[in-house]
Amino acid sequence: MTIQRPRRAAALAVAAGIAAATATTLSTGTAAAAPTCADVHVVAARGSNEPGGIWSKYHLGIVVGNPVYAAINDALPGTVDAYRVAYPANFDQPASVQKGNTDLVDHVVKQAAACPDQRFVLVGYSQGANVVDNAIGISSEGAKVGGPIVATLPQQVESRIAAILLFGNPIRGIGKEITGPYAERTLDICNDNDPVCDPDGSDWNAHTSYARHAGAAADFVTAAL
């Protein structure tokens, strides 16, 4: 998600020629290094202190990100790649969720400019769902591991967001939901008795049992595309 010094006057001309040729080669090489643009780009924000998982090259999160990405990659006929939102995913609130909010928006905007035909799938689990909520203009302030919005996806990329997948979304615990232009493109799953998203929940095992929904999430993305 990046010369040697010859002898005196006559040799200086040679050196200049070598330097110019080298500069041209480097410039040409840099210009040729266009970004790889998959058909679908999955942007995933992991949950609080969630391990990335060593078995996935993108390290999107062992509870949601990795299994959901694998299911999407298997289900879609085109090419799929992914980006792990760069943020602490810790309990330093609201700084952590706001860093994720900023990084997600910055990444999608830059990626959209680099890959004009690419579509996006946003995935958020637990605190990561708050990151996505904020990025699409739904404040997570007042929710567990939430915070006020610091950045939102601009209108020019809205049509490029094919689907949004949220799991254990903390704003549901305070009676909020996804509304507005992204509502119909959002799959927001809360396991029964999950204390993060179910106001009456008390079973923390329910909060770590979202991998079983990976197939349904992939089906939702397939239908959205």
N, C-alpha and C positions, 0 to 999 in steps of 0.2 A: 504496500500500500510507500527506487535510486544511483641544443640539449647537451651534448658534450662540446667542449671548447677546442676547436682546431687551432692551428698556428696562424697568428697575425692576419695581415690584411687580406691576402688571397683566400685564406681559409675562412675568414669572417663571412665572405660572400656565400661560401658553401654552407656555413652554419645557418645563415639567414634563410637560404633556400630550404634547408632541412626543417627549420622551425616553421616556415610558412607551410610546407607540405604537411608537417605533423599537425599544425593547427587546422588545416583544411580537412585532414582525415578525421580528427577528433570532432570537428564541427559536423561533418557529414555523418559520422557514427551516432552522434547525439540526436541529430535530426531524424535518423532512421529508426531510433528506438521508440517507436510509437507504443502507446499502452495496449495491452491485450484486452480486448473488449468481448467478454462473454455475452451471450444473449440475455442472461438473467444474472443479476448481482445481488446476492443475499447479504444484508447488513444486519449483524446480530449483536445485541447488547446482553451480556450475561448477567446473572443474578449476583447478589452480594456474596463476596468471598467464594464464588463458584469456580472450581478448577476448570481450566480450559480443556483438559483432556489430551493426553499425548497421542491418542490414536487418530486424531484428526489434524491434518496439516494446518487448518485455520484456527484450531483451538477456540472454538466458539462457545464452549460450555458443555459439561457432561450431562446436565439434566435436560436441557432443551436445545441449545444451539447445534451441537454436533448431530444428534439423532434427527432433528428437523431438517438440517441441511442435507444429510444423507438421503432422507426420504424425497426431498425436492429434486435432488440431483438424479435419483433413480427414476422419478416420475416424468421429468420433462425431456422432450426429444432433443432440444438444443443444448448449448453449452451453458454451464452454471459455474460461477465462482463465488467467493465470499470475502467479507471483511469483518474483523472483530473490532467493535467500537473500543477505542483506546480511552479507558477511564479507570479509576481506582476500584470501583465496585466494592467500596467499603462503607463503614457506618459514619464517616465524616460528612454529616449532612448540614446544609444542602450542597456542600462543595462537590461531593462525589457525583451526584446525579446531574449537577449542572455542567461538570466537565464532560460527562457523557453526552449530554444534550448538545453542547457546542461541537464536540468531535463528530457526532453523527451528522449534523447539518452540514458542517464544513466538508466532510468526506463525500456526501451525496452530491452536493453542489459541484465539487471538483470532478467527481467521477462522471456526472451527467454531461459536463462540458467536454470531457475527454472522449466520451463514448456516446455520441448523439442518438444511437439506436437502441441503447441498452435500457432494459426495464429493471425495476428494483423491487425486492421483497424485504420489508423491515421486520425483524424478529426481536422481541423483548421478553425477558423472563424476570419476574420479581422486580428488583430495582431497575433492571434493564427495561422492563415494561414502562416504568416511570420515565426513563430516558426517551423512549419512543413517544409516549404520551406528550411530553413537553415539546418534542420536535415537530409534532403535527398540530400543536396549538392547544392541547388539553393540559392544563396545569396539574401537576401532581402534588402541589403544596398542600400540606395537611395529611397526606397519606403516609403510610410507613415508608421509610427511606425515600421520601419525596422532596420536592423543592419547587420554587417558582421557575417559570420559563425564562430562559436566557437567549434562546435562538429558535426560530421556526423555519421549516422548509419553505422556500419562496414559491410563489404561484407558478413560476415557469417550470418547475420540476414536478408539480402535482400530478399531471397526467402520466408521468413516468413511473409513479409508484403503483405497481400492479396489485400488491397485497400487503397487508399488515397482520402479523401473527403475534398475539400477546398471550402470555401464560402466567397465571398467578399475579394478575395485574393489581397492584395495591390500591389504585383509585377506586376500585369496586368495593373495597372495604369501607370507604366513606360515602358510598352511594352514588358515585360518578360513573360515567361510561363514555365511550367514544361517540361523539356527535360531529356534525358538520360534513365536509366534503369527503372525508375518508371513512365514514361510518360503514358504507356498504362494502368497502374493500377490506374490512377488518374482521378477523376471527379472534375473539377474546374469550379464552377458556379459563374458567375458575373451577378447580376441583371442589366437590362438596367437602365442607369442614376444613378447608385450607384457611388458616388464621390470617394469612396476608390479604386475601381477596374476599373471603366470606366473612361478613360482619359477625357471624356466630360461630366461626370456625375455631377449632382447638387442637386439631391433629396435624402436627408438623410433618408427619409422613406424607400427608396429602399434598403438601407444598413441594415435595421432591419427587412426585409421581406423574410427571407430565410427558415423559418420553413415549408413553402409550398413545398419545395423541398425534404422533409424528405423521402417521399415514393420513389422518384426517386433514392435517395442516397441508400436506402435499397435494391432496385432492382439491382443497380450497384454492391453492395457488394455480393448479392446472386449469381449473374452471375460470379463474380470474384472467388468465392469459389468453 
